[in-house]
């Protein structure tokens, strides 16, 4: 019940506030992140609006310059928007049928001669050339070369330029007409000469020649609207403008890369002014204040660390207390058993003497010896318990005075003589007479030796030889008790001196004997040690310093 109360207090006082602080801290971080994302979204929207405004501003500037009759660099200009469809003369249709279907260029020549206009003459020159009449074809091209520049095909290209391409020569007064020529005508002219007077924008006329045929269809869909329509690959922007002096509308084609960021199908739309057009504008989320968040994370980490450490200490403390409680319970059980055994023997032999009287002096003596032995055994057990209690409370006092250790060893051997003989043990005592007296508590040292001898009896197994030795070694008096019993595993040799600990639970005992031996040895400025090999026996030693000069 005490443990449950401690755990509950720890949860209420430490864990719950810690969790609340962590939750509030994480909520603050999340709100800061949401605010940063919202600001980034607003900033991204402003960037999109700015890109749209900048692009429309550049395109409007181009429109104004074109409307004023200028030719901005990098702009395709096509005029007029409404192209003329060619006049379909029946003779031209018959000539094309003979030329392309019947593969009879001579028959086609007859039909083209009966047609009228520069277009018919252009077709006649082609048919003459196919039929092998190169001179006749060149004569027709010479006539076309001198036709006015307002005689054009449906794309606004003068027929004179088609003739110039075949004759590999320039039409007369061609550079006086550059401002009225569309981009397709300029591209055709570029193939004839590299004259620097040709506008610079047809340096990329290779693209222009491919996309210009698409522009009239776009103009029909978006006539003069304030819309820039993307088309082609790489993309271009098509728009329309009406000249300031009046006349037909002029269609413009501008490379999208000149006015817009990189296009991206997964990007953001630019609005109705650029239908279907998406551009890549990176969205930047500025992280919240790094220092404040770092400090917050550090604080939360410290709170969690302290809580976890406190929980670990509580868990370790509870585990230790539970282990001690278990050992105490086992100790009470063991002591109860240890007390019950001698008391039962004393009662049994006392009742036997009472019933049988003194008819058999030998038997009476044995019974009395047993009663005395069990009484001494009971006294030693009670003394051990009382000494341990005093040691735990810090009240154990040792009376140090000069003591001959040989007398201590002899007295302990005499006390254990009867129980050893009763159990069939043979005790060998070896005493070095050269060991000088030491300052010690005689009763305490004798109790320590008795505990070691009792311990040797318990763990001797089938062996029945025990040695008790006293000798001097390196300025110390050494008392050793050796048995040839079960021995102690290496992993347990450091624990056997712990209170209530017993290496072999099957052997009865309270687990206090060796604890008291160690305390007595340290109280005399010495130490206790053990050498043991499992299956071969153990040797316990009490080492007490000898006074200098002794």
C-alpha positions as CSV (number, residue, x, y, z in Angstrom):
1,X,0.0,0.0,0.0
2,X,2.9,2.3,0.8
3,X,4.4,1.7,-2.7
4,X,1.1,2.5,-4.4
5,X,0.9,5.8,-2.5
6,X,4.4,6.8,-3.6
7,X,3.7,5.9,-7.2
8,X,0.5,7.9,-7.1
9,X,2.3,11.0,-5.6
10,X,5.0,10.7,-8.3
11,X,2.5,10.6,-11.0
12,X,0.4,13.5,-9.7
13,X,3.4,15.8,-8.6
14,X,5.9,15.0,-11.4
15,X,4.6,13.1,-14.4
16,X,1.3,14.9,-14.9
17,X,2.8,18.4,-14.8
18,X,5.6,17.2,-17.1
19,X,3.2,15.9,-19.6
20,X,1.2,19.1,-19.5
21,X,4.3,21.2,-20.0
22,X,5.4,19.0,-22.9
23,X,1.9,19.2,-24.5
24,X,1.8,23.0,-24.2
25,X,5.3,23.3,-25.6
26,X,4.5,21.1,-28.6
27,X,1.3,23.0,-29.2
28,X,3.3,26.3,-29.2
29,X,5.7,24.8,-31.7
30,X,2.9,23.6,-33.9
31,X,1.1,27.0,-33.8
32,X,4.4,28.7,-34.8
33,X,4.8,26.3,-37.7
34,X,1.2,26.9,-38.8
35,X,1.7,30.6,-38.6
36,X,4.9,30.4,-40.6
37,X,3.2,28.3,-43.3
38,X,0.3,30.8,-43.4
39,X,2.8,33.7,-43.9
40,X,4.6,31.7,-46.5
41,X,1.3,31.1,-48.4
42,X,0.5,34.8,-48.3
43,X,4.0,35.7,-49.5
44,X,3.7,33.1,-52.2
45,X,0.4,34.7,-53.3
46,X,2.1,38.1,-53.4
47,X,5.0,36.6,-55.5
48,X,2.5,35.1,-58.0
49,X,0.7,38.5,-58.3
50,X,4.0,40.3,-58.8
51,X,5.1,37.8,-61.5
52,X,1.8,38.3,-63.2
53,X,2.0,42.1,-63.0
54,X,5.6,42.1,-64.3
55,X,4.8,39.8,-67.2
56,X,1.7,41.9,-68.2
57,X,3.8,45.0,-67.9
58,X,6.5,43.7,-70.2
59,X,4.0,42.4,-72.7
60,X,2.0,45.7,-72.6
61,X,5.2,47.6,-73.3
62,X,5.8,45.3,-76.4
63,X,2.2,45.9,-77.6
64,X,2.6,49.7,-77.3
65,X,5.9,49.7,-79.2
66,X,4.3,47.5,-82.0
67,X,1.2,49.7,-82.1
68,X,3.6,52.6,-82.7
69,X,5.2,50.9,-85.6
70,X,8.3,49.7,-83.9
71,X,9.8,46.2,-84.0
72,X,11.0,45.1,-80.5
73,X,13.7,42.5,-80.4
74,X,12.6,39.0,-79.6
75,X,9.0,39.5,-80.9
76,X,7.4,37.8,-83.9
77,X,5.1,40.1,-85.7
78,X,2.5,38.7,-88.1
79,X,0.2,40.9,-90.2
80,X,-2.6,40.9,-91.0
81,X,-4.4,38.7,-88.5
82,X,-7.1,37.9,-91.0
83,X,-5.2,36.2,-93.9
84,X,-6.5,36.0,-97.4
85,X,-7.6,32.7,-98.8
86,X,-6.2,32.1,-102.3
87,X,-8.5,32.4,-105.2
88,X,-9.3,28.9,-106.4
89,X,-9.3,29.1,-110.3
90,X,-10.8,26.0,-111.9
91,X,-7.8,25.8,-114.2
92,X,-5.5,25.8,-111.2
93,X,-7.5,22.9,-109.7
94,X,-7.3,20.9,-112.9
95,X,-3.6,21.7,-113.2
96,X,-2.9,20.4,-109.7
97,X,-4.9,17.3,-110.4
98,X,-2.8,16.6,-113.5
99,X,0.5,17.5,-111.7
100,X,0.0,15.5,-108.5
101,X,-2.5,12.8,-109.3
102,X,-1.9,12.0,-112.9
103,X,1.8,12.9,-112.6
104,X,1.6,14.7,-115.9
105,X,3.5,18.1,-115.5
106,X,3.1,18.9,-119.3
107,X,-0.7,18.6,-119.0
108,X,-0.5,20.8,-115.8
109,X,1.4,23.4,-117.8
110,X,-1.5,23.8,-120.3
111,X,-4.0,24.4,-117.4
112,X,-1.7,26.8,-115.5
113,X,-1.2,28.9,-118.7
114,X,-5.0,29.4,-119.0
115,X,-5.2,30.7,-115.3
116,X,-4.6,34.3,-114.2
117,X,-2.5,35.9,-111.5
118,X,0.9,35.6,-109.8
119,X,-0.1,32.5,-108.0
120,X,-0.9,30.7,-111.3
121,X,2.5,31.9,-112.7
122,X,4.3,30.5,-109.6
123,X,2.6,27.1,-110.2
124,X,3.4,27.3,-114.0
125,X,7.1,27.8,-113.2
126,X,7.1,24.8,-111.0
127,X,5.4,22.6,-113.6
128,X,7.8,23.8,-116.3
129,X,10.7,22.9,-114.2
130,X,9.3,19.5,-113.5
131,X,8.7,18.8,-117.2
132,X,12.4,19.7,-118.0
133,X,11.8,23.2,-119.4
134,X,14.3,24.9,-117.1
135,X,14.6,28.0,-119.3
136,X,10.8,28.5,-119.4
137,X,10.7,28.1,-115.6
138,X,13.4,30.7,-115.1
139,X,11.6,33.1,-117.4
140,X,8.4,32.8,-115.3
141,X,10.4,33.3,-112.1
142,X,12.1,36.5,-113.6
143,X,8.6,37.9,-114.2
144,X,7.5,37.1,-110.6
145,X,10.7,38.6,-109.2
146,X,9.5,42.0,-110.5
147,X,5.9,41.7,-109.1
148,X,4.9,44.3,-106.5
149,X,5.4,43.2,-102.8
150,X,1.7,43.6,-102.1
151,X,1.1,40.5,-104.2
152,X,1.3,37.9,-101.5
153,X,0.0,34.4,-100.6
154,X,-2.4,33.7,-97.8
155,X,0.5,34.0,-95.2
156,X,1.5,37.5,-96.4
157,X,4.7,36.3,-98.2
158,X,5.3,38.2,-101.5
159,X,5.4,36.0,-104.6
160,X,8.6,37.8,-105.6
161,X,10.4,36.2,-102.6
162,X,9.4,32.7,-103.8
163,X,10.9,33.5,-107.2
164,X,14.0,35.0,-105.6
165,X,14.5,31.8,-103.6
166,X,14.6,29.8,-106.8
167,X,16.8,32.2,-108.7
168,X,19.1,32.7,-105.7
169,X,18.9,36.5,-106.1
170,X,17.3,39.4,-104.2
171,X,14.2,41.2,-105.5
172,X,14.7,44.9,-106.4
173,X,14.1,47.4,-103.6
174,X,13.6,44.6,-101.1
175,X,15.2,46.4,-98.1
176,X,12.8,49.3,-98.6
177,X,9.9,46.9,-97.8
178,X,11.2,45.2,-94.7
179,X,8.8,46.9,-92.3
180,X,5.8,45.5,-94.2
181,X,7.0,41.9,-94.4
182,X,5.8,39.3,-91.9
183,X,8.2,37.0,-90.0
184,X,7.7,34.1,-92.5
185,X,8.8,36.4,-95.4
186,X,11.8,37.6,-93.3
187,X,12.8,34.1,-92.6
188,X,12.6,33.3,-96.3
189,X,14.7,36.4,-97.0
190,X,17.2,35.3,-94.4
191,X,17.9,32.1,-96.4
192,X,19.1,34.3,-99.3
193,X,21.3,36.8,-97.5
194,X,22.9,37.7,-94.2
195,X,22.5,41.4,-94.7
196,X,22.5,43.1,-91.3
197,X,19.5,45.2,-92.3
198,X,17.2,42.2,-91.8
199,X,15.6,42.5,-88.3
200,X,17.5,40.6,-85.5
201,X,14.4,38.7,-84.3
202,X,14.6,36.3,-87.2
203,X,17.8,34.9,-85.7
204,X,15.5,32.4,-84.1
205,X,13.2,32.3,-87.1
206,X,13.6,28.6,-87.3
207,X,11.1,28.4,-84.5
208,X,9.1,31.3,-86.1
209,X,8.6,29.5,-89.4
210,X,7.1,26.5,-87.5
211,X,4.7,28.3,-85.2
212,X,3.5,31.1,-87.5
213,X,0.9,28.9,-89.3
214,X,-0.7,28.3,-85.9
215,X,-1.2,32.0,-85.1
216,X,-4.2,32.8,-87.3
217,X,-6.2,30.1,-85.6
218,X,-5.2,31.5,-82.2
219,X,-6.2,34.9,-83.3
220,X,-9.6,33.7,-84.4
221,X,-10.1,32.2,-80.9
222,X,-8.9,35.3,-79.0
223,X,-9.4,38.4,-81.3
224,X,-7.9,41.5,-79.7
225,X,-8.7,40.2,-76.2
226,X,-6.5,41.0,-73.3
227,X,-5.2,37.5,-73.2
228,X,-1.9,35.8,-73.9
229,X,-2.3,32.3,-75.2
230,X,0.5,29.8,-74.7
231,X,1.4,27.5,-77.6
232,X,4.3,25.5,-79.1
233,X,7.3,23.8,-77.5
234,X,9.2,25.5,-76.2
235,X,6.2,27.6,-75.2
236,X,5.4,31.0,-76.8
237,X,2.8,33.6,-75.9
238,X,0.4,34.8,-78.6
239,X,-1.4,38.2,-78.4
240,X,-3.0,40.8,-80.6
241,X,-2.7,44.6,-81.0
242,X,-4.2,47.2,-83.3
243,X,-1.9,49.8,-84.8
244,X,-2.3,53.4,-83.6
245,X,-2.8,54.6,-87.2
246,X,-5.6,52.1,-87.7
247,X,-5.7,49.1,-90.0
248,X,-5.7,45.4,-89.5
249,X,-4.7,43.9,-86.2
250,X,-1.2,42.7,-85.7
251,X,-0.6,39.3,-84.1
252,X,2.4,39.0,-81.7
253,X,4.3,35.9,-80.6
254,X,6.7,36.3,-77.7
255,X,8.9,33.6,-76.1
256,X,7.4,32.8,-72.7
257,X,11.0,32.5,-71.2
258,X,11.5,36.3,-72.0
259,X,8.8,37.4,-69.6
260,X,8.0,34.5,-67.2
261,X,9.8,32.2,-64.7
262,X,10.2,28.6,-65.8
263,X,7.0,26.9,-66.8
264,X,5.9,23.8,-64.8
265,X,2.8,21.7,-65.4
266,X,2.6,21.1,-61.6
267,X,3.1,24.8,-60.8
268,X,0.7,27.6,-60.0
269,X,-1.7,29.2,-62.4
270,X,-1.2,32.8,-63.4
271,X,-4.9,33.6,-63.9
272,X,-7.2,34.4,-66.8
273,X,-4.6,36.6,-68.6
274,X,-2.6,33.5,-69.3
275,X,-5.1,30.6,-69.7
276,X,-3.8,27.2,-68.8
277,X,-0.3,28.5,-68.1
278,X,1.5,27.3,-64.9
279,X,4.8,28.5,-63.7
280,X,7.2,27.3,-61.0
281,X,7.5,29.8,-58.2
282,X,9.2,28.1,-55.1
283,X,7.3,28.4,-51.9
284,X,9.6,29.3,-49.0
285,X,8.5,28.6,-45.5
286,X,10.7,30.6,-43.1
287,X,11.3,28.5,-39.9
288,X,10.1,30.1,-36.7
289,X,12.6,31.9,-34.5
290,X,15.4,29.3,-34.2
291,X,16.7,30.5,-30.8
292,X,13.3,30.5,-29.0
293,X,12.4,27.1,-30.4
294,X,15.8,25.7,-29.6
295,X,15.5,26.9,-26.0
296,X,12.0,25.4,-25.9
297,X,13.2,22.1,-27.1
298,X,16.1,22.1,-24.6
299,X,13.7,22.9,-21.8
300,X,11.2,20.2,-22.8
301,X,14.1,17.7,-23.2
302,X,15.3,18.6,-19.7
303,X,11.8,18.2,-18.2
304,X,11.5,14.8,-19.9
305,X,15.0,13.8,-18.8
306,X,14.3,14.8,-15.2
307,X,11.0,13.0,-15.2
308,X,12.5,9.8,-16.7
309,X,15.4,10.0,-14.3
310,X,13.1,10.5,-11.3
311,X,11.0,7.5,-12.5
312,X,14.1,5.4,-12.8
313,X,15.2,6.3,-9.3
314,X,11.7,5.6,-8.0
315,X,11.6,2.3,-9.8
316,X,15.0,1.3,-8.5
317,X,14.1,2.4,-5.0
318,X,10.8,0.4,-5.1
319,X,12.6,-2.6,-6.5
320,X,15.2,-2.4,-3.8
321,X,12.6,-2.1,-1.1
322,X,10.6,-5.0,-2.5
323,X,13.7,-7.1,-2.6
324,X,14.6,-6.1,1.0
325,X,11.0,-6.8,2.1
326,X,11.2,-10.2,0.4
327,X,14.5,-10.9,2.1
328,X,13.1,-9.7,5.5
329,X,10.1,-12.0,5.0
330,X,12.5,-14.8,4.2
331,X,14.6,-13.9,7.1
332,X,11.7,-14.0,9.5
333,X,10.7,-17.4,8.2
334,X,14.3,-18.7,8.4
335,X,14.8,-17.2,12.0
336,X,11.5,-18.7,13.1
337,X,12.7,-22.1,11.8
338,X,16.1,-21.7,13.4
339,X,14.5,-20.8,16.7
340,X,12.0,-23.6,16.5
341,X,14.6,-26.3,15.9
342,X,16.6,-25.8,19.1
343,X,13.5,-25.1,21.2
344,X,11.9,-28.3,20.0
345,X,15.1,-30.3,20.9
346,X,15.3,-28.7,24.3
347,X,11.7,-29.4,25.1
348,X,11.9,-32.9,23.8
349,X,14.9,-33.9,25.8
350,X,13.7,-32.1,29.0
351,X,10.4,-34.0,28.9
352,X,12.3,-37.2,28.3
353,X,14.4,-36.6,31.5
354,X,11.3,-35.8,33.4
355,X,9.6,-39.0,32.4
356,X,12.6,-41.4,32.7
357,X,14.3,-39.7,35.7
358,X,17.9,-40.5,36.4
359,X,17.9,-44.3,36.0
360,X,20.6,-44.2,33.3
361,X,23.3,-41.6,34.2
362,X,25.0,-42.0,30.7
363,X,21.8,-41.2,28.9
364,X,21.0,-38.4,31.3
365,X,24.4,-36.8,30.5
366,X,23.8,-37.0,26.8
367,X,20.4,-35.4,27.1
368,X,21.8,-32.6,29.3
369,X,24.6,-32.0,26.8
370,X,22.1,-31.8,24.0
371,X,20.0,-29.4,25.9
372,X,23.1,-27.2,26.7
373,X,24.2,-27.4,23.0
374,X,20.8,-26.4,21.7
375,X,20.7,-23.6,24.3
376,X,24.0,-22.3,23.1
377,X,22.9,-22.6,19.5
378,X,19.8,-20.6,20.4
379,X,21.8,-18.0,22.2
380,X,24.1,-17.6,19.2
381,X,21.2,-17.1,16.9
382,X,19.6,-14.6,19.2
383,X,22.9,-12.8,19.6
384,X,23.3,-12.6,15.8
385,X,19.8,-11.1,15.4
386,X,20.4,-8.6,18.2
387,X,23.9,-7.7,16.9
388,X,22.5,-7.2,13.4
389,X,19.7,-5.0,14.8
390,X,22.2,-2.9,16.7
391,X,24.4,-2.6,13.6
392,X,21.5,-1.4,11.4
393,X,20.7,1.3,14.0
394,X,24.3,2.2,14.5
395,X,24.3,1.2,18.2
396,X,26.7,-1.7,18.1
397,X,29.7,-1.0,20.4
398,X,32.8,-3.1,20.5
399,X,35.0,-3.1,23.6
400,X,38.6,-3.2,22.4
401,X,41.3,-4.5,24.7
402,X,44.4,-6.7,24.4
403,X,43.3,-10.2,23.4
404,X,45.3,-13.3,22.7
405,X,43.8,-14.7,19.5
406,X,44.9,-18.2,20.5
407,X,42.5,-18.2,23.4
408,X,39.7,-16.9,21.0
409,X,40.3,-19.8,18.6
410,X,40.6,-22.4,21.4
411,X,37.3,-21.2,23.0
412,X,35.5,-21.3,19.7
413,X,36.8,-24.8,19.0
414,X,35.7,-25.9,22.5
415,X,32.2,-24.5,22.0
416,X,31.8,-26.3,18.7
417,X,33.3,-29.6,19.8
418,X,30.0,-31.2,20.8
419,X,27.9,-30.2,17.7
420,X,30.8,-31.1,15.4
421,X,31.2,-34.5,17.1
422,X,27.5,-35.1,17.0
423,X,27.5,-34.5,13.2
424,X,30.6,-36.7,12.6
425,X,33.0,-33.8,11.8
426,X,36.7,-33.8,12.5
427,X,38.0,-30.4,13.5
428,X,41.8,-29.7,13.0
429,X,43.1,-26.7,14.9
430,X,46.4,-25.2,14.0
431,X,47.7,-22.2,16.1
432,X,50.8,-20.2,15.7
433,X,52.1,-19.3,19.1
434,X,54.0,-16.4,17.6
435,X,50.9,-14.4,16.9
436,X,51.0,-11.4,19.4
437,X,47.9,-10.1,21.2
438,X,45.7,-7.6,19.4
439,X,43.3,-5.0,20.5
440,X,39.9,-6.6,20.0
441,X,36.5,-7.4,21.4
442,X,37.0,-11.0,22.5
443,X,33.3,-12.0,22.4
444,X,32.8,-10.4,19.0
445,X,35.8,-12.2,17.5
446,X,34.7,-15.5,19.0
447,X,31.2,-15.0,17.6
448,X,32.7,-14.4,14.2
449,X,34.8,-17.6,14.4
450,X,31.7,-19.5,15.6
451,X,29.7,-18.2,12.6
452,X,32.4,-19.3,10.2
453,X,32.6,-22.8,11.8
454,X,28.8,-23.1,11.7
455,X,28.8,-22.0,8.1
456,X,31.5,-24.6,7.3
457,X,29.3,-27.3,8.9
458,X,26.3,-26.3,6.8
459,X,28.1,-26.3,3.5
460,X,30.5,-29.2,3.9
461,X,28.2,-31.6,2.1
462,X,29.5,-35.2,2.4
463,X,33.0,-34.0,3.6
464,X,33.7,-34.2,7.3
465,X,37.0,-32.4,7.7
466,X,37.2,-28.8,8.9
467,X,40.4,-26.9,9.6
468,X,40.7,-23.9,12.0
469,X,44.0,-22.0,11.7
470,X,45.7,-19.0,13.3
471,X,48.9,-17.6,12.0
472,X,50.7,-14.4,11.2
473,X,51.1,-13.0,7.7
474,X,52.5,-9.6,6.5
475,X,51.8,-7.7,9.7
476,X,48.4,-9.2,10.2
477,X,46.9,-11.9,12.3
478,X,45.0,-14.4,10.1
479,X,42.2,-16.6,11.3
480,X,41.1,-19.2,8.6
481,X,38.3,-21.7,8.5
482,X,38.6,-24.3,5.7
483,X,36.1,-26.9,4.6
484,X,36.0,-29.3,1.7
485,X,32.4,-29.0,0.8
486,X,30.2,-27.7,-2.1
487,X,32.2,-24.4,-2.6
488,X,30.8,-21.1,-4.0
489,X,30.4,-20.0,-7.6
490,X,32.6,-17.1,-8.6
491,X,29.6,-14.9,-9.4
492,X,28.3,-15.3,-5.9
493,X,31.4,-14.8,-3.9
494,X,30.9,-11.0,-3.8
495,X,27.3,-11.4,-2.6
496,X,27.5,-13.9,0.2
497,X,28.4,-11.1,2.7
498,X,25.1,-9.2,1.8
499,X,22.5,-9.3,4.5
500,X,19.9,-12.1,4.2
501,X,21.7,-13.4,1.1
502,X,22.2,-17.2,0.9
503,X,23.9,-18.9,-2.0
504,X,22.1,-22.2,-1.4
505,X,18.4,-21.8,-0.4
506,X,18.1,-25.4,0.5
507,X,20.4,-25.0,3.5
508,X,18.6,-23.6,6.5
509,X,19.9,-20.2,7.9
510,X,19.0,-16.6,8.4
511,X,21.6,-15.1,6.0
512,X,23.2,-13.0,8.7
513,X,26.3,-15.0,9.8
514,X,28.7,-13.7,7.1
515,X,27.3,-10.2,7.3
516,X,28.2,-10.1,11.0
517,X,31.6,-11.6,10.3
518,X,32.4,-8.8,7.8
519,X,31.2,-6.1,10.2
520,X,33.2,-7.4,13.1
521,X,36.4,-7.7,10.9
522,X,36.0,-4.1,9.7
523,X,35.3,-2.9,13.2
524,X,38.7,-4.2,14.1
525,X,40.4,-2.5,11.2
526,X,40.6,-5.7,9.3
527,X,38.8,-7.5,6.5
528,X,37.2,-10.8,5.6
529,X,38.0,-12.8,2.5
530,X,37.1,-16.0,0.8
531,X,38.8,-18.4,-1.6
532,X,36.5,-21.0,-3.1
533,X,36.3,-23.6,-5.9
534,X,32.9,-25.1,-6.6
535,X,33.0,-28.8,-5.6
536,X,36.3,-28.5,-3.8
537,X,35.5,-26.4,-0.7
538,X,36.0,-22.9,0.7
539,X,38.4,-21.0,2.9
540,X,37.2,-18.0,4.9
541,X,39.7,-15.7,6.5
542,X,39.5,-12.9,9.0
543,X,42.6,-10.6,8.7
544,X,43.3,-8.3,11.7
545,X,46.3,-5.9,11.8
546,X,48.9,-6.4,14.5
547,X,50.2,-3.4,16.4
548,X,53.6,-2.1,15.1
549,X,56.5,-3.5,17.2
550,X,54.5,-6.4,18.4
